[in-house]
Amino acid sequence: LTKAEKKQQLADLNDGWEIAADPKKKKKKGAKKVAPAQTNNAKDAAASSGEVKISVTVEAKKIGIVIGPKGATMQSVQEATNTKLEVNASKEANDRKPASVTITGKKADAERAKKAIQELCTKGYTTLTQEAGFAENSISVHPQVLSEIVGPGGKNIRAIQEKLGVKITIPSTDWKPNQPQLGKVMPARVGIAGDRDACKKAKEVIQSISRWHHHEVTHPGLIHEEVDVPGEFLHCVIGARGSEIRHIRGNYSCDVYIP
């Protein structure tokens, strides 16, 4: 039979109705091929997700501040900035070569992490990881008072920081206590950071140390008395090469300060 005759025979069998082809049955097409250039572009887009690497140089003696106790400080910076920090420092105890910290992350995040590391190196803390209510303050003192604020072996500054929950930053100065200072002595600005009320209290402690050489926070139980001594008799209190003042300190377990 010809095609026309077969078509007519099929129409007769279906009462004159012509059955249309099933629209769901389509010819299978081969998988669409992706041009090599498009594939490479997709890989490049995935690789270049906006991440950068920034290296920050840190003094060997300050790398411990950046890392923090058991890595807590570094972990806090990573979480706050969504970056990854890698420390490259010598494992030799006496090696004083500067260390480096590599920051990996998006550019804006990496810059924030860099600023945090720089603050840790200069201030000993970073505002990035502080809680609400955190404040920064400062107080100007004579450079000769700095050693008293720190105290023997850091005793005084440690007491202020631990008891009041603040961070004290001692600036570097050209003050040399054993050498005569010519001209006007520039005051040193001591940094205070922490809760606002705690900063205010720490400021009072430093002012007391600067004026009276003690405070209840740093020297519990100590008191002071002022004695007016005419200027012409000060040498009597001091004695030959400080012998009298040493005698008073030794016999009465007290300190004597002459302005």
C-alpha positions in Angstrom: 0.0 0.0 0.0 1.0 3.5 -0.7 1.3 6.0 2.2 -2.0 7.7 1.2 -3.8 4.3 1.1 -2.4 3.4 4.6 -3.5 6.8 5.9 -7.0 6.3 4.6 -7.2 2.8 6.0 -6.2 4.1 9.5 -8.8 6.9 9.2 -11.5 4.3 8.4 -10.5 2.2 11.4 -10.9 5.4 13.7 -14.2 6.5 12.3 -12.7 9.2 10.3 -10.7 10.7 13.2 -7.0 11.4 12.7 -5.0 10.7 15.8 -2.4 13.4 16.4 1.1 12.5 17.5 1.8 12.6 21.3 3.3 16.1 22.0 5.3 14.7 25.0 7.2 12.4 22.7 10.0 14.6 21.4 13.2 13.7 19.8 16.0 13.4 22.2 18.6 16.1 21.7 22.2 15.7 22.6 23.6 17.4 25.8 24.4 21.0 25.2 28.0 21.5 24.9 29.6 24.4 26.8 32.4 26.2 25.1 35.8 25.9 26.7 35.9 29.7 27.2 32.7 29.6 29.2 34.0 26.8 31.4 37.2 28.7 32.1 35.2 31.8 33.0 33.1 29.9 35.5 36.2 28.5 37.2 37.8 32.0 37.3 34.7 33.4 38.8 34.7 30.8 41.5 38.4 31.3 42.2 38.2 35.1 42.3 35.5 35.4 45.0 36.8 38.8 46.0 39.3 37.4 48.6 42.6 39.1 49.1 45.7 38.5 51.2 47.3 41.2 53.3 50.4 40.9 55.3 51.0 42.9 58.5 54.5 43.1 60.2 54.4 42.7 64.0 57.2 43.2 66.5 58.4 39.9 67.9 57.6 41.0 71.5 54.0 41.9 70.6 53.0 38.9 68.6 51.8 37.3 71.9 49.3 40.2 72.3 47.9 39.5 68.8 47.5 35.8 69.5 46.2 36.2 73.0 45.7 33.5 75.7 45.4 30.2 73.9 44.7 32.1 70.7 41.6 33.7 72.0 42.4 37.2 70.7 43.2 36.1 67.2 40.1 33.9 67.2 37.9 36.9 68.2 39.4 39.0 65.4 38.8 36.3 62.9 35.1 35.9 63.9 34.5 39.6 64.0 35.9 40.2 60.5 35.1 36.9 58.8 38.8 36.5 57.9 41.5 33.9 58.4 44.8 34.9 60.2 48.0 33.0 59.9 51.0 33.9 62.1 54.5 33.4 60.7 56.9 33.9 63.6 60.2 32.3 64.7 59.9 29.5 67.3 63.3 30.5 68.8 62.8 32.1 72.2 65.6 34.6 71.7 64.8 35.5 68.1 63.9 39.1 67.9 63.1 39.2 64.2 59.7 40.8 63.4 56.8 38.4 62.8 54.2 38.6 60.1 50.4 38.0 60.1 48.8 37.1 56.9 45.1 38.0 56.6 42.9 36.2 54.0 39.4 37.4 53.3 37.3 39.9 51.3 39.1 43.3 50.9 36.9 45.3 53.3 37.0 42.5 56.0 40.8 42.1 55.6 41.3 45.9 56.1 39.2 45.8 59.3 41.3 42.9 60.5 44.5 44.8 59.7 43.3 47.8 61.7 42.5 45.5 64.6 46.0 44.0 64.6 47.6 47.5 64.4 45.5 48.5 67.4 46.6 45.5 69.4 50.2 46.3 68.7 49.9 50.0 69.7 47.2 49.9 72.4 47.2 46.3 73.6 43.5 45.9 72.7 41.2 46.5 69.7 37.8 48.3 69.7 36.6 45.7 67.2 36.1 43.0 69.7 34.8 45.1 72.6 31.2 45.0 73.9 28.7 47.8 74.0 29.5 50.6 76.4 33.2 50.4 75.7 35.0 53.8 75.9 38.5 55.2 75.4 39.9 57.9 77.6 43.2 59.3 78.6 45.0 61.3 81.3 48.1 63.5 81.0 50.8 63.0 83.7 54.4 64.0 84.2 56.7 61.3 82.6 58.3 60.6 86.0 55.0 59.2 87.3 54.8 56.5 84.6 57.1 54.2 86.5 54.9 54.5 89.6 51.8 53.8 87.6 53.4 50.6 86.3 54.9 49.7 89.7 57.5 47.1 90.6 57.3 44.3 88.1 54.0 45.8 86.7 52.3 45.3 90.1 50.3 48.6 90.1 49.2 48.6 86.4 48.2 45.0 86.8 46.1 45.8 89.9 44.3 48.6 88.1 43.5 46.5 85.0 42.4 43.4 86.9 40.3 45.1 89.6 38.6 47.7 87.4 38.5 45.7 84.2 40.2 48.3 82.1 43.2 48.4 79.8 46.0 50.9 80.5 48.4 52.0 77.7 51.7 53.5 78.8 53.3 55.7 76.1 57.0 55.8 75.3 58.8 59.0 76.2 62.3 60.5 76.1 62.2 61.0 79.9 65.4 59.9 81.6 65.0 60.0 85.4 68.7 60.0 86.2 69.5 62.8 83.9 68.8 66.6 84.2 65.9 67.6 81.9 66.4 71.0 80.2 63.5 73.1 79.1 59.8 72.3 79.4 59.0 68.6 80.0 56.1 67.4 77.8 53.4 65.5 79.7 52.8 61.9 78.8 49.3 60.8 77.9 48.2 57.5 79.5 45.5 55.7 77.6 42.5 54.1 79.5 40.0 51.9 77.8 37.0 49.9 79.1 33.6 50.5 80.6 32.8 54.2 81.0 32.4 54.1 84.8 35.5 51.9 85.1 37.5 54.3 83.0 36.5 57.2 85.3 37.6 55.2 88.3 40.9 54.3 86.7 41.5 58.0 86.0 41.0 58.7 89.7 43.5 56.0 90.6 46.1 57.4 88.3 45.5 61.0 89.5 46.0 59.8 93.1 49.2 58.0 92.3 50.4 61.1 90.5 49.7 63.3 93.5 49.9 61.1 96.5 51.9 58.1 95.2 49.3 55.6 96.2 45.6 54.6 96.0 43.5 52.0 97.7 43.3 50.0 94.5 47.0 49.7 94.1 48.2 50.1 97.7 45.5 48.7 100.0 45.6 50.1 103.6 48.2 52.9 102.8 47.6 56.4 104.0 49.6 59.6 103.7 50.4 62.7 105.7 51.8 66.0 104.6 54.3 67.9 106.7 55.3 71.5 105.9 59.0 71.9 106.0 60.7 75.3 105.3 62.8 75.2 102.2 66.0 76.0 104.1 65.6 72.9 106.3 64.9 70.4 103.5 68.6 69.4 103.4 68.3 68.3 107.0 65.5 65.9 106.1 67.5 64.6 103.2 70.8 64.3 105.0 74.2 63.8 103.5 73.7 61.9 100.2 70.2 61.0 101.3 71.3 59.3 104.6 68.5 60.8 106.7 65.7 60.1 104.3 67.0 56.5 104.0 67.0 56.3 107.8 63.4 57.4 108.0 62.3 55.0 105.4 64.1 52.0 106.9 63.1 52.6 110.5 59.5 53.5 110.0 58.7 51.3 106.9 57.3 54.3 105.0 58.2 56.3 101.9 59.1 60.0 102.0 58.6 62.2 98.9 60.0 65.7 98.6 58.5 67.9 95.9 
